[in-house]
Amino acid sequence: RRYYNRQYYDKYRTPIKPTIIFFHMENGDRQLFSQAYCSLAAFFNVIAFDYRSYGDSSELDLIENGLVDDSVHLYKWVKNQTQSDIYVWGDTLGAAIATHTISRLRSENIVPTGLILENPFTTLSDKVTTWYYPLGQIFSWMPWYDAFVTQPLMENDLSFKTSEYIMNVNCPILIWKREYQTGGELTEKLALIAAERDSSTQGSLTLNSVWWTSSTFTHSYPDEMNDFVTDCLRFKRKFFYIFFILLF
């Protein structure tokens, strides 16, 4: 963001709470999801931000690696502000950016406590097939689809291959599948891919069906989150114990 008020941040930050970084979907900006922040704020310090060229953020090229670079810097900033656990929530395109960000951070041995993905997809090329359903699906069967859709996305750094990056996530993952939208099969496909991770060293995978979206999140904190947070903390304690044994 262009502007940051440290005094304002410190006023509302609660040191004993865990922190959650919210990657919003491709539509709108961070203000659209204020109801979700209010619900989550009862349990987390909520960090909401806008991607480059969204909201009041700086105008920069909307490319995948640029978005991930920005997100890596944000995560490191948050990490330097708190000693508490950090969770990441990504919605649709935000889920793709969040997963790639965590995959990138793994190379620096930086791992969040948990990852929540709302309505994620496998790749952007796959996601395009769900637009204007069923026409998008029909177009994907055409011999020219890869040449006219998949390849240009790759050449312009817009692949968003979540199905690849999710294999590098070393924390428990909770996936919300929206039952009322097209594209649910991509969420299920991604969950099956993520389930191939080694749960003993990379954390569990949970898939739940929901009938809400972050932009209309007006009800209370989802009950499934309590179980997920408990699972994340159990997984974290296990690795601290293993590290302690190896150290001594």
Salt bridges, closest charged atoms under 4 A:
ASP10 OD2 - ARG6 NE 3.03
ASP10 OD1 - ARG13 NE 3.94
ASP50 OD1 - HIS24 NE2 2.99
ASP50 OD2 - ARG30 NH1 2.51
ASP56 OD2 - ARG1 NH2 3.29
ASP56 OD1 - ARG30 NH1 3.04
GLU64 OE2 - HIS100 ND1 2.80
ASP69 OD1 - ARG104 NH1 2.74
ASP70 OD2 - ARG52 NE 2.73
ASP85 OD1 - LYS236 NZ 2.20
ASP91 OD1 - ARG178 NH2 2.56
GLU108 OE1 - LYS76 NZ 2.74
GLU118 OE2 - ARG178 NH2 2.89
GLU179 OE2 - LYS177 NZ 3.75
GLU188 OE2 - LYS177 NZ 2.42
ASP231 OD1 - ARG234 NH1 3.51
